[in-house]
Amino acid sequence: MQYWLVGGAVRDRLLGLPVQDRDWVVTGATPDDLLDQGFKPVGSDFPVFLHPQTGEEYALARTERKTAKGYHGFQFYAAPDVSLEDDLARRDLTINAMAQDDTGAVIDPYGGQADLQQKILRHVSLAFNEDPVRILRIARFAARFAGLGFEVAAETQQLMRDMVAAGEVDALVPERVWQETVRALGEPAPERFIEVLRDCGALRVLFPEIERLFGVPQPEQHHPEIDCGIHTLLVLQQAVKLSEAPEVRFAALCHDLGKGLTPAEILPSHYGHEAVSKTLATALCERLKVPVRFRDLAEHVAAYHGYIHKARELRAATVLKVLEATDAFRKPARFEQLLLACEADARGRAGFEARAYPQADWFRQMLAASQQVDVQAVIAAGFQGEQIRTQLHQRRAEAIRQIQQHLDIGGN
């Protein structure tokens, strides 16, 4: 029996990056051998165990055989006669198919070190095309290592296109698509996730609302980049600069989905795209079973980013309408995320990346002023029932008007 450190821990050490998680493969062993040493079983599909002291995962070396379409269509074989090289051969990328022994020596049967040096994301073998999740994973690794200059190998790109054409991506379950997507949103360059999926045709299958944006024009005076899809990727880049929250980045990705359905006869204008964007964001979230906190923020940004951009022109009553509709009084932290997504939208345009966005600060000040209105003072003044709500609304609107006069903005 022998233990081998494998996968990302070996890759990241060779790249000089911090090692976050350590996974191990065990060769020459049976499940009983590990149980006798105090390991705790956790795997249901194949033998995986937790180390009794470190809690790290140890998996018996295994091979796998494709039996049906999709992520779950595999039959696994784990036994003492499975070699380390056999186990590494089933992995997705050469840079993830390396191991390290207890002396620190690297075992690299498939050229992972050479691909690290050449900054290439390359599949290990044609077994790559048996698991459609690998398309999402390679797109996510492209998002992670874009800053280091990594690119997807041409032959791997073609293999991914063939997988999409064969319908493998259609079999992906929503939960796994979202799992990989939200992880990609946390990477340094999540726009590369979208670009890689689009290059192989998977974006059209998994995120048709985003795919439709590419090639759709916008007015050049406001959007020098013109293309709605390119604008969306620029907005996502700006969201990365403004916030580490994946919710903000997801909202940035979904904010303009309605522009993909704008009637051709009114292009490059996009009148009323906000309402359509919200509807499409809702549908996307329902399809992928996206958590509520992501969905709510995406819907609010889609519906109200136009109002935030026009903060200088809004009447106090309209500002209050936006604050109430976005639940800003009860959830000010989420409203702050909305403002960050709107700022990313404003800056996600060619040549506008460094331009100030005072609208966000104006809305912060107007929210703060209206929050100072004391409901207890309204009650103490003798108002009851529905009168309390009416008075609270009027006093908040007046507080906003006063701030607008101070800032010299507003349509009052």
C-alpha positions as CSV (number, residue, x, y, z in Angstrom):
1,M,0.0,0.0,0.0
2,Q,1.3,3.4,-1.0
3,Y,0.0,7.0,-0.7
4,W,0.4,9.6,-3.4
5,L,-0.4,13.3,-3.3
6,V,-2.3,14.1,-6.5
7,G,-4.0,16.7,-8.6
8,G,-4.3,20.4,-7.8
9,A,-1.9,20.3,-4.8
10,V,1.0,19.0,-7.1
11,R,0.0,21.5,-9.8
12,D,-0.1,24.5,-7.6
13,R,3.1,23.7,-5.8
14,L,4.9,23.5,-9.2
15,L,3.3,26.9,-10.1
16,G,4.4,28.4,-6.9
17,L,0.9,29.0,-5.7
18,P,-0.6,28.4,-2.3
19,V,-1.8,24.8,-1.9
20,Q,-5.4,25.0,-0.7
21,D,-6.6,21.4,-0.6
22,R,-4.6,18.1,-0.6
23,D,-6.1,15.0,-2.2
24,W,-4.5,11.5,-2.0
25,V,-4.6,8.3,-4.0
26,V,-3.9,5.0,-2.4
27,T,-2.5,2.1,-4.5
28,G,-2.1,-1.5,-3.6
29,A,-4.9,-1.4,-1.1
30,T,-8.5,-2.5,-0.4
31,P,-11.2,-0.7,1.5
32,D,-10.6,-3.0,4.4
33,D,-7.0,-2.0,4.5
34,L,-7.9,1.6,5.0
35,L,-10.7,0.8,7.5
36,D,-8.2,-1.2,9.6
37,Q,-6.1,2.0,9.8
38,G,-9.0,4.1,11.1
39,F,-10.0,5.8,7.9
40,K,-13.7,6.8,7.6
41,P,-15.6,6.0,4.4
42,V,-17.4,8.8,2.7
43,G,-17.7,7.8,-1.0
44,S,-20.9,6.3,-2.3
45,D,-20.0,5.8,-6.0
46,F,-16.4,4.7,-5.4
47,P,-14.1,4.2,-2.3
48,V,-13.1,7.5,-0.8
49,F,-12.0,7.8,2.9
50,L,-11.1,10.6,5.3
51,H,-7.8,10.4,7.2
52,P,-8.4,9.9,10.9
53,Q,-6.2,12.8,11.9
54,T,-6.0,15.3,9.0
55,G,-9.5,14.8,7.6
56,E,-8.0,14.9,4.1
57,E,-9.5,12.7,1.3
58,Y,-7.9,9.5,0.3
59,A,-9.3,7.6,-2.7
60,L,-8.4,4.1,-3.8
61,A,-6.8,4.2,-7.2
62,R,-9.5,3.5,-9.8
63,T,-10.4,3.3,-13.4
64,E,-13.7,4.2,-14.9
65,R,-15.8,3.1,-17.9
66,K,-18.5,5.2,-19.7
67,T,-21.9,3.4,-19.6
68,A,-24.4,6.2,-20.4
69,K,-24.5,9.9,-21.3
70,G,-24.0,12.6,-18.7
71,Y,-22.1,13.1,-15.5
72,H,-23.4,10.0,-13.7
73,G,-23.0,7.5,-16.6
74,F,-19.8,5.8,-15.3
75,Q,-18.8,2.4,-13.9
76,F,-15.8,2.5,-11.6
77,Y,-13.3,-0.2,-10.8
78,A,-11.1,0.1,-7.7
79,A,-8.7,-2.7,-6.6
80,P,-5.1,-3.3,-5.6
81,D,-4.1,-4.0,-9.2
82,V,-5.0,-0.5,-10.4
83,S,-1.7,1.4,-10.9
84,L,-1.1,5.1,-10.2
85,E,-0.7,5.7,-13.9
86,D,-4.1,4.0,-14.5
87,D,-5.7,6.4,-12.0
88,L,-4.0,9.5,-13.4
89,A,-5.0,8.6,-17.0
90,R,-8.7,9.1,-16.1
91,R,-8.2,12.7,-15.0
92,D,-9.2,15.7,-17.1
93,L,-6.1,17.8,-17.8
94,T,-2.4,16.9,-18.0
95,I,-1.6,19.6,-15.4
96,N,-4.0,17.8,-13.0
97,A,-2.7,14.3,-13.8
98,M,0.5,14.5,-11.8
99,A,1.4,12.9,-8.4
100,Q,4.0,13.3,-5.7
101,D,5.5,10.6,-3.5
102,D,6.6,10.9,0.1
103,T,10.1,12.1,-1.0
104,G,8.6,15.0,-3.0
105,A,9.4,13.4,-6.4
106,V,6.9,14.2,-9.1
107,I,5.3,11.4,-11.1
108,D,4.2,12.8,-14.5
109,P,3.3,10.2,-17.0
110,Y,1.3,12.5,-19.3
111,G,3.4,15.6,-19.7
112,G,1.8,17.9,-17.1
113,Q,5.0,19.7,-16.3
114,A,5.7,20.5,-19.9
115,D,2.2,21.9,-20.3
116,L,2.6,24.0,-17.1
117,Q,5.8,25.5,-18.6
118,Q,4.0,26.2,-22.0
119,K,0.9,27.4,-20.2
120,I,-1.5,25.0,-21.9
121,L,-4.7,23.4,-20.7
122,R,-4.7,20.0,-22.5
123,H,-6.8,16.9,-22.0
124,V,-5.0,13.7,-20.9
125,S,-6.7,11.3,-23.2
126,L,-9.8,10.8,-25.4
127,A,-11.5,9.7,-22.2
128,F,-12.0,13.4,-21.6
129,N,-15.0,13.3,-23.9
130,E,-16.9,10.8,-21.7
131,D,-17.7,13.4,-19.0
132,P,-19.4,16.7,-20.0
133,V,-18.6,18.3,-16.6
134,R,-15.0,18.5,-17.9
135,I,-16.0,21.2,-20.4
136,L,-17.2,23.3,-17.4
137,R,-14.0,22.5,-15.5
138,I,-11.6,23.4,-18.3
139,A,-13.5,26.7,-18.7
140,R,-13.2,27.3,-15.0
141,F,-9.4,26.6,-15.1
142,A,-9.1,29.0,-18.0
143,A,-10.8,31.6,-15.7
144,R,-8.4,30.8,-12.9
145,F,-5.2,30.8,-14.8
146,A,-5.9,33.5,-17.4
147,G,-3.6,35.9,-15.6
148,L,-0.7,33.5,-15.9
149,G,-1.3,33.3,-19.7
150,F,-2.8,29.8,-19.9
151,E,-4.8,28.9,-23.1
152,V,-6.8,25.9,-24.1
153,A,-5.0,23.6,-26.5
154,A,-6.4,23.6,-30.0
155,E,-7.0,19.9,-30.0
156,T,-8.8,20.1,-26.6
157,Q,-11.0,22.9,-28.0
158,Q,-12.0,20.7,-30.9
159,L,-12.7,17.8,-28.7
160,M,-15.0,20.0,-26.6
161,R,-16.8,21.1,-29.8
162,D,-17.3,17.5,-30.8
163,M,-18.7,16.7,-27.3
164,V,-21.3,19.5,-27.7
165,A,-22.2,18.4,-31.1
166,A,-22.7,14.8,-29.8
167,G,-25.2,16.1,-27.2
168,E,-23.1,15.4,-24.1
169,V,-23.7,18.9,-22.7
170,D,-27.5,18.4,-22.9
171,A,-27.2,15.7,-20.2
172,L,-25.7,18.0,-17.6
173,V,-27.8,18.4,-14.5
174,P,-28.6,22.0,-13.5
175,E,-27.1,21.6,-10.0
176,R,-23.7,20.7,-11.5
177,V,-23.8,23.5,-14.1
178,W,-24.5,26.0,-11.3
179,Q,-21.8,24.5,-9.0
180,E,-19.1,25.0,-11.7
181,T,-20.5,28.4,-12.7
182,V,-20.5,29.9,-9.2
183,R,-16.9,28.6,-8.7
184,A,-15.9,30.2,-12.0
185,L,-17.4,33.5,-10.8
186,G,-15.0,33.4,-7.9
187,E,-12.0,33.1,-10.2
188,P,-9.8,36.1,-11.2
189,A,-11.1,36.2,-14.8
190,P,-14.6,34.8,-14.9
191,E,-15.2,36.3,-18.4
192,R,-12.8,33.6,-19.7
193,F,-15.3,30.9,-18.4
194,I,-17.9,32.5,-20.7
195,E,-15.5,32.8,-23.6
196,V,-14.3,29.2,-23.5
197,L,-17.9,27.9,-23.3
198,R,-18.9,30.1,-26.2
199,D,-15.9,28.9,-28.3
200,C,-17.0,25.2,-28.0
201,G,-20.7,25.9,-28.4
202,A,-21.6,25.0,-24.8
203,L,-22.7,28.5,-24.0
204,R,-25.6,28.2,-26.5
205,V,-26.8,25.1,-24.8
206,L,-26.3,26.1,-21.1
207,F,-26.7,29.8,-21.2
208,P,-28.7,30.7,-24.4
209,E,-29.7,34.1,-22.8
210,I,-26.0,35.1,-22.7
211,E,-25.1,33.6,-26.1
212,R,-27.9,35.7,-27.8
213,L,-26.2,38.9,-26.7
214,F,-23.2,38.4,-29.0
215,G,-23.5,40.2,-32.3
216,V,-26.3,42.5,-31.1
217,P,-25.4,46.2,-31.5
218,Q,-25.8,49.1,-29.1
219,P,-25.5,52.9,-29.8
220,E,-21.8,53.6,-30.3
221,Q,-21.9,56.9,-28.6
222,H,-22.8,55.2,-25.3
223,H,-21.1,51.9,-26.0
224,P,-17.9,52.2,-28.1
225,E,-17.5,48.4,-27.9
226,I,-21.0,48.2,-29.7
227,D,-21.5,44.5,-29.2
228,C,-23.8,43.6,-26.3
229,G,-22.0,40.4,-25.5
230,I,-18.6,42.1,-25.4
231,H,-20.2,44.7,-23.1
232,T,-21.4,42.0,-20.8
233,L,-17.9,40.6,-20.5
234,L,-16.5,44.0,-19.8
235,V,-19.1,44.6,-17.1
236,L,-18.1,41.2,-15.5
237,Q,-14.4,42.3,-15.5
238,Q,-15.4,45.5,-13.8
239,A,-17.5,43.6,-11.2
240,V,-14.4,41.6,-10.4
241,K,-12.5,44.8,-9.6
242,L,-15.3,46.2,-7.5
243,S,-16.4,43.1,-5.5
244,E,-15.3,39.6,-4.5
245,A,-19.0,38.7,-4.0
246,P,-20.1,36.1,-6.5
247,E,-23.6,37.5,-6.3
248,V,-22.4,40.9,-7.6
249,R,-20.6,39.2,-10.5
250,F,-23.6,37.0,-11.4
251,A,-25.8,40.1,-11.4
252,A,-23.4,41.8,-13.7
253,L,-23.5,38.8,-16.0
254,C,-27.3,38.9,-16.2
255,H,-28.0,42.6,-16.1
256,D,-28.7,43.1,-19.9
257,L,-30.1,39.7,-21.0
258,G,-33.1,41.4,-22.5
259,K,-31.0,43.1,-25.2
260,G,-30.7,39.7,-26.9
261,L,-34.4,39.8,-27.7
262,T,-34.6,43.4,-28.9
263,P,-36.6,43.6,-32.2
264,A,-34.3,44.1,-35.1
265,E,-36.3,47.1,-36.4
266,I,-35.4,49.2,-33.3
267,L,-31.7,48.3,-33.1
268,P,-29.3,49.6,-32.0
269,S,-31.7,51.0,-29.4
270,H,-33.0,48.8,-26.6
271,Y,-36.1,50.4,-25.3
272,G,-37.7,48.5,-22.3
273,H,-34.9,46.0,-22.1
274,E,-34.8,46.1,-18.3
275,A,-38.1,44.4,-17.8
276,V,-37.2,41.7,-20.4
277,S,-33.8,41.3,-18.7
278,K,-35.5,40.7,-15.3
279,T,-37.8,38.0,-16.8
280,L,-34.9,36.2,-18.5
281,A,-32.8,36.4,-15.3
282,T,-35.6,34.8,-13.4
283,A,-36.0,32.0,-16.0
284,L,-32.2,31.4,-16.0
285,C,-32.2,31.1,-12.2
286,E,-35.2,28.8,-12.1
287,R,-33.6,26.5,-14.8
288,L,-30.3,26.2,-13.0
289,K,-31.8,26.2,-9.5
290,V,-29.8,29.2,-8.6
291,P,-29.9,30.2,-4.8
292,V,-32.4,32.9,-3.9
293,R,-29.7,35.5,-2.9
294,F,-28.2,35.3,-6.4
295,R,-31.6,35.4,-8.1
296,D,-33.0,38.4,-6.1
297,L,-29.9,40.6,-6.7
298,A,-29.8,39.7,-10.4
299,E,-33.5,40.5,-10.8
300,H,-33.1,43.9,-9.0
301,V,-30.0,44.9,-11.0
302,A,-31.7,43.9,-14.3
303,A,-34.9,45.8,-13.5
304,Y,-33.4,49.0,-11.9
305,H,-29.9,49.6,-13.3
306,G,-31.4,52.2,-15.6
307,Y,-32.9,54.1,-12.7
308,I,-29.6,54.1,-10.8
309,H,-27.8,55.4,-13.9
310,K,-30.3,58.3,-14.1
311,A,-30.0,59.3,-10.5
312,R,-29.3,63.0,-11.4
313,E,-32.7,63.2,-13.2
314,L,-35.0,61.3,-10.8
315,R,-37.7,62.9,-8.7
316,A,-37.6,62.1,-5.0
317,A,-40.7,60.0,-5.4
318,T,-39.0,57.9,-8.0
319,V,-35.9,57.5,-5.9
320,L,-38.1,56.3,-3.0
321,K,-39.9,53.9,-5.4
322,V,-36.6,52.3,-6.3
323,L,-35.5,52.0,-2.7
324,E,-38.8,50.4,-1.7
325,A,-38.9,48.1,-4.7
326,T,-35.4,46.8,-4.0
327,D,-36.1,46.4,-0.3
328,A,-33.2,48.7,0.5
329,F,-34.5,49.7,4.0
330,R,-34.6,46.1,5.2
331,K,-31.6,44.8,3.2
332,P,-29.1,47.7,2.8
333,A,-26.2,45.4,2.3
334,R,-27.9,43.9,-0.8
335,F,-28.7,47.4,-2.1
336,E,-25.0,48.2,-1.8
337,Q,-24.3,45.1,-4.0
338,L,-26.8,46.5,-6.5
339,L,-24.9,49.8,-6.6
340,L,-21.7,48.0,-7.2
341,A,-23.2,46.0,-10.1
342,C,-24.5,49.2,-11.6
343,E,-21.1,50.9,-11.3
344,A,-19.6,47.8,-13.0
345,D,-22.2,48.3,-15.8
346,A,-21.3,52.0,-16.2
347,R,-17.6,51.2,-16.3
348,G,-17.9,48.1,-18.5
349,R,-17.6,50.1,-21.7
350,A,-14.6,50.7,-23.9
351,G,-12.9,53.9,-22.7
352,F,-15.2,54.3,-19.6
353,E,-13.3,51.9,-17.3
354,A,-11.8,54.7,-15.1
355,R,-14.7,57.1,-15.3
356,A,-16.3,58.2,-12.0
357,Y,-19.7,56.9,-11.1
358,P,-21.2,59.5,-8.6
359,Q,-24.7,58.0,-9.0
360,A,-23.8,55.2,-6.5
361,D,-22.8,57.7,-3.9
362,W,-25.9,59.9,-4.5
363,F,-28.1,56.9,-3.9
364,R,-26.1,56.0,-0.8
365,Q,-26.7,59.5,0.6
366,M,-30.4,59.4,-0.3
367,L,-30.9,56.0,1.3
368,A,-29.1,57.2,4.4
369,A,-31.2,60.3,4.7
370,S,-34.5,58.4,4.3
371,Q,-33.3,55.8,6.8
372,Q,-33.1,58.6,9.4
373,V,-36.9,59.0,9.3
374,D,-38.1,57.6,12.6
375,V,-41.3,55.5,12.5
376,Q,-41.7,55.9,16.3
377,A,-41.8,59.7,15.8
378,V,-44.6,59.2,13.3
379,I,-46.5,57.0,15.8
380,A,-45.9,59.5,18.6
381,A,-47.4,62.2,16.4
382,G,-50.7,60.4,16.6
383,F,-50.9,58.6,13.3
384,Q,-52.5,55.2,13.2
385,G,-52.9,52.3,10.8
386,E,-52.4,53.1,7.2
387,Q,-51.7,56.7,8.1
388,I,-48.4,55.6,9.6
389,R,-47.3,54.1,6.2
390,T,-48.4,57.2,4.3
391,Q,-46.6,59.6,6.7
392,L,-43.5,57.5,6.7
393,H,-43.5,57.5,2.9
394,Q,-44.0,61.3,2.7
395,R,-41.3,62.0,5.3
396,R,-38.8,59.8,3.5
397,A,-39.5,61.5,0.2
398,E,-39.0,64.9,1.8
399,A,-35.7,63.7,3.3
400,I,-34.6,62.6,-0.2
401,R,-35.6,66.0,-1.7
402,Q,-33.5,67.8,0.8
403,I,-30.5,65.7,0.0
404,Q,-31.1,66.2,-3.7
405,Q,-31.1,70.0,-3.2
406,H,-27.9,69.7,-1.3
407,L,-26.3,67.6,-4.1
408,D,-28.0,69.8,-6.8
409,I,-29.6,66.8,-8.5
410,G,-33.1,65.5,-9.0
411,G,-36.1,66.3,-11.2
412,N,-38.1,68.1,-8.5
